[in-house]
C-alpha cells in the first residue's frame, strides 16, 4: 500500500527576511528531497514542506 504525504506547515519564529529563507533551504532542502519541496510565507513566518515523498507499507 502506498500513500502520499500531505504538506506540513511549520511556524518559524523570527523569520522575516530572504537570508533566513536561504539558510533554511540550504539546511532543510536535502532532508526533504530538494529545495523545490519547500515553500515559504515570510509575512506569516511559515515554512511549508510540499514533499512528494511516499510512504510504503508491506
GUTITI-963200 format. One record per atom (N, C-alpha, C): atom name; x, y, z; residue in three letters; residue number from 1. Coordinates in Angstrom, 2 decimals. Atoms other than C-alpha are relative to their C-alpha. Example, Ala and Ser with C-alpha at 12.3 -4.5 7.8 and 13.67 -1.06 7.14 Angstrom:
<nodes>
> a/xx/yy/zz/r/k
> N/0.89/-1.19/0.00/ALA/1 .
> CA/12.30/-4.50/7.80/ALA/1 .
> C/0.90/1.20/0.00/ALA/1 .
> N/-0.82/-1.19/-0.06/SER/2 .
> CA/13.67/-1.06/7.14/SER/2 .
> C/-0.77/1.09/0.73/SER/2 .
</nodes>
This chain:
<nodes>
> a/xx/yy/zz/r/k
> N/0.84/-1.18/0.00/UNK/1 .
> CA/0.00/0.00/0.00/UNK/1 .
> C/0.89/1.24/0.00/UNK/1 .
> N/-0.76/-1.23/0.11/UNK/2 .
> CA/1.32/3.44/-0.95/UNK/2 .
> C/-0.91/1.19/0.29/UNK/2 .
> N/0.79/-1.18/-0.33/UNK/3 .
> CA/0.09/6.76/0.48/UNK/3 .
> C/0.85/1.25/-0.16/UNK/3 .
> N/-0.72/-1.27/0.12/UNK/4 .
> CA/1.06/10.33/-0.36/UNK/4 .
> C/-0.02/0.71/1.33/UNK/4 .
> N/-0.11/-0.79/-1.23/UNK/5 .
> CA/2.23/12.52/2.47/UNK/5 .
> C/-0.53/1.39/-0.29/UNK/5 .
> N/0.53/-1.34/0.23/UNK/6 .
> CA/0.25/15.75/2.78/UNK/6 .
> C/0.99/1.06/0.45/UNK/6 .
> N/-0.91/-1.09/-0.37/UNK/7 .
> CA/2.01/19.12/3.05/UNK/7 .
> C/-0.01/0.26/1.51/UNK/7 .
> N/-0.13/-0.33/-1.42/UNK/8 .
> CA/3.27/20.07/6.51/UNK/8 .
> C/0.42/1.46/0.13/UNK/8 .
> N/-0.34/-1.40/-0.24/UNK/9 .
> CA/3.40/23.65/7.81/UNK/9 .
> C/0.72/0.13/1.33/UNK/9 .
> N/-0.77/-0.25/-1.21/UNK/10 .
> CA/5.93/24.87/10.35/UNK/10 .
> C/0.09/1.51/0.22/UNK/10 .
> N/-0.16/-1.41/-0.34/UNK/11 .
> CA/5.88/28.22/12.11/UNK/11 .
> C/1.44/0.21/0.41/UNK/11 .
> N/-1.39/-0.31/-0.27/UNK/12 .
> CA/9.37/29.72/12.16/UNK/12 .
> C/0.04/1.37/0.69/UNK/12 .
> N/-0.01/-1.24/-0.80/UNK/13 .
> CA/9.58/32.30/14.95/UNK/13 .
> C/1.18/0.88/-0.42/UNK/13 .
> N/-1.04/-0.95/0.34/UNK/14 .
> CA/11.52/35.37/13.83/UNK/14 .
> C/0.43/0.00/-1.46/UNK/14 .
> N/-0.36/0.02/1.42/UNK/15 .
> CA/11.72/34.50/10.12/UNK/15 .
> C/-0.63/1.21/-0.68/UNK/15 .
> N/0.56/-1.21/0.60/UNK/16 .
> CA/11.39/37.85/8.39/UNK/16 .
> C/0.82/0.55/-1.16/UNK/16 .
> N/-0.78/-0.51/1.14/UNK/17 .
> CA/13.92/38.11/5.56/UNK/17 .
> C/0.46/-1.14/-0.90/UNK/17 .
> N/-0.41/0.98/1.00/UNK/18 .
> CA/15.21/36.36/2.45/UNK/18 .
> C/1.24/-0.78/0.41/UNK/18 .
> N/-1.21/0.71/-0.43/UNK/19 .
> CA/18.55/35.49/4.07/UNK/19 .
> C/-0.34/-1.22/0.86/UNK/19 .
> N/0.42/1.13/-0.84/UNK/20 .
> CA/16.79/33.27/6.61/UNK/20 .
> C/-0.62/-1.10/-0.84/UNK/20 .
> N/0.58/0.99/0.92/UNK/21 .
> CA/14.84/31.55/3.83/UNK/21 .
> C/1.13/-0.75/-0.72/UNK/21 .
> N/-1.14/0.63/0.68/UNK/22 .
> CA/18.14/30.88/2.02/UNK/22 .
> C/0.67/-1.04/0.90/UNK/22 .
> N/-0.62/0.94/-0.95/UNK/23 .
> CA/19.61/29.24/5.14/UNK/23 .
> C/-0.89/-1.22/0.18/UNK/23 .
> N/0.91/1.13/-0.18/UNK/24 .
> CA/16.51/27.09/5.66/UNK/24 .
> C/-0.02/-0.90/-1.23/UNK/24 .
> N/-0.04/0.79/1.23/UNK/25 .
> CA/16.55/25.99/2.01/UNK/25 .
> C/1.27/-0.85/-0.05/UNK/25 .
> N/-1.28/0.71/0.05/UNK/26 .
> CA/20.22/25.03/2.26/UNK/26 .
> C/0.04/-1.15/1.01/UNK/26 .
> N/-0.09/1.02/-1.06/UNK/27 .
> CA/19.82/23.09/5.53/UNK/27 .
> C/-1.12/-1.03/-0.05/UNK/27 .
> N/1.16/0.91/-0.02/UNK/28 .
> CA/16.33/21.57/5.19/UNK/28 .
> C/-0.24/-0.65/-1.36/UNK/28 .
> N/0.24/0.51/1.34/UNK/29 .
> CA/16.16/21.13/1.42/UNK/29 .
> C/0.46/-1.43/-0.23/UNK/29 .
> N/-0.47/1.37/0.23/UNK/30 .
> CA/18.35/18.00/1.27/UNK/30 .
> C/-0.76/-1.05/0.81/UNK/30 .
> N/0.73/0.95/-0.86/UNK/31 .
> CA/16.30/16.39/4.06/UNK/31 .
> C/-1.38/-0.33/-0.55/UNK/31 .
> N/1.35/0.20/0.52/UNK/32 .
> CA/13.02/16.73/2.13/UNK/32 .
> C/-0.02/-0.26/-1.50/UNK/32 .
> N/-0.06/0.34/1.42/UNK/33 .
> CA/14.22/15.79/-1.34/UNK/33 .
> C/0.26/1.17/-0.92/UNK/33 .
> N/-0.37/-1.15/0.83/UNK/34 .
> CA/15.31/19.23/-2.55/UNK/34 .
> C/-0.76/1.26/0.35/UNK/34 .
> N/0.60/-1.31/-0.29/UNK/35 .
> CA/14.54/22.92/-2.27/UNK/35 .
> C/-1.36/0.18/-0.66/UNK/35 .
> N/1.29/-0.12/0.69/UNK/36 .
> CA/11.65/22.51/-4.72/UNK/36 .
> C/-1.16/-0.51/0.84/UNK/36 .
> N/1.05/0.52/-0.89/UNK/37 .
> CA/9.73/20.73/-1.93/UNK/37 .
> C/-0.26/0.93/1.19/UNK/37 .
> N/0.20/-0.97/-1.08/UNK/38 .
> CA/9.86/23.83/0.30/UNK/38 .
> C/-0.69/1.24/-0.55/UNK/38 .
> N/0.63/-1.27/0.32/UNK/39 .
> CA/7.65/26.91/0.23/UNK/39 .
> C/0.04/0.85/1.26/UNK/39 .
> N/-0.13/-0.90/-1.14/UNK/40 .
> CA/7.86/29.98/2.46/UNK/40 .
> C/-1.03/1.11/-0.06/UNK/40 .
> N/0.89/-1.14/-0.18/UNK/41 .
> CA/5.39/32.57/3.73/UNK/41 .
> C/0.68/0.90/1.02/UNK/41 .
> N/-0.80/-0.84/-0.89/UNK/42 .
> CA/7.66/35.26/5.14/UNK/42 .
> C/-0.89/0.88/0.88/UNK/42 .
> N/0.87/-0.90/-0.77/UNK/43 .
> CA/4.83/37.59/6.22/UNK/43 .
> C/-0.61/-0.70/1.22/UNK/43 .
> N/0.60/0.74/-1.11/UNK/44 .
> CA/3.33/34.87/8.43/UNK/44 .
> C/0.99/-0.92/0.71/UNK/44 .
> N/-1.03/0.81/-0.65/UNK/45 .
> CA/6.63/33.17/9.37/UNK/45 .
> C/-0.24/-1.49/-0.10/UNK/45 .
> N/0.28/1.43/0.18/UNK/46 .
> CA/5.77/29.77/7.88/UNK/46 .
> C/0.89/-0.61/-1.07/UNK/46 .
> N/-0.67/0.82/0.99/UNK/47 .
> CA/7.68/27.08/6.06/UNK/47 .
> C/-0.93/-1.17/-0.28/UNK/47 .
> N/0.87/1.10/0.40/UNK/48 .
> CA/5.65/24.53/4.10/UNK/48 .
> C/0.83/-1.02/-0.75/UNK/48 .
> N/-0.69/1.11/0.66/UNK/49 .
> CA/7.10/21.16/3.15/UNK/49 .
> C/-1.03/-0.68/-0.88/UNK/49 .
> N/0.95/0.55/0.97/UNK/50 .
> CA/5.33/20.01/-0.02/UNK/50 .
> C/0.56/-1.23/-0.68/UNK/50 .
> N/-0.70/1.16/0.53/UNK/51 .
> CA/7.33/16.84/-0.48/UNK/51 .
> C/-0.95/-0.97/-0.69/UNK/51 .
> N/0.74/1.04/0.71/UNK/52 .
> CA/6.11/14.30/-2.99/UNK/52 .
> C/0.43/-1.39/0.49/UNK/52 .
> N/-0.45/1.28/-0.57/UNK/53 .
> CA/7.67/11.62/-0.79/UNK/53 .
> C/-1.19/-0.91/0.26/UNK/53 .
> N/1.07/0.95/-0.23/UNK/54 .
> CA/5.64/8.49/-0.39/UNK/54 .
> C/0.39/-0.99/1.08/UNK/54 .
> N/-0.22/1.03/-1.00/UNK/55 .
> CA/5.25/6.03/2.45/UNK/55 .
> C/-0.50/-1.32/-0.56/UNK/55 .
> N/0.41/1.32/0.50/UNK/56 .
> CA/5.11/2.36/1.59/UNK/56 .
> C/-0.02/-0.97/1.18/UNK/56 .
> N/0.08/1.02/-1.05/UNK/57 .
> CA/3.90/-0.33/3.97/UNK/57 .
> C/-0.08/-1.37/-0.66/UNK/57 .
> N/0.01/1.33/0.61/UNK/58 .
> CA/4.37/-4.03/3.35/UNK/58 .
> C/-0.88/-0.94/0.75/UNK/58 .
</nodes>
